[in-house]
Amino acid sequence: MPSLLPLLAGCTCGLCWFKSSYSGGEGNACLEVAHAGTRVAIRDSKAPGGPALAFPPAAFMAFIDSVRGTSADGDVR
């Protein structure tokens, strides 16, 4: 049975991780994002050595649009 979670295989230490400017001053309660070739990787900022998930860019942007409350074409929902 294939995994339901798109785990990023291998070491993620070579990726350039960044946090949102909205993560707050402490920065310990957010996700970090990195470009991982043809995928967008995310990980928990509190566990940088832990697993990372990787998604196709379109799926990641659909997630971001959903969080922002907009559709893919920028219309507010």
LINVENSUL-V975822 format. One record per residue. N is the residue number from 0. OMEGA is omega in whole degrees, 0 to 359 (* if undefined). Layout:
{{N OMEGA} {N OMEGA}}
//
This chain:
{{0 179} {1 178} {2 177} {3 180} {4 180} {5 181} {6 178} {7 183} {8 175} {9 182} {10 177} {11 185} {12 180} {13 181} {14 177} {15 184} {16 176} {17 180} {18 176} {19 175} {20 179} {21 186} {22 178} {23 184} {24 183} {25 177} {26 182} {27 181} {28 183} {29 175} {30 172} {31 184} {32 176} {33 172} {34 183} {35 181} {36 180} {37 181} {38 170} {39 183} {40 174} {41 177} {42 177} {43 182} {44 179} {45 182} {46 184} {47 178} {48 182} {49 182} {50 175} {51 175} {52 180} {53 184} {54 170} {55 181} {56 181} {57 179} {58 178} {59 180} {60 175} {61 176} {62 180} {63 178} {64 179} {65 179} {66 180} {67 182} {68 178} {69 176} {70 183} {71 179} {72 175} {73 179} {74 178} {75 180} {76 *}}
//
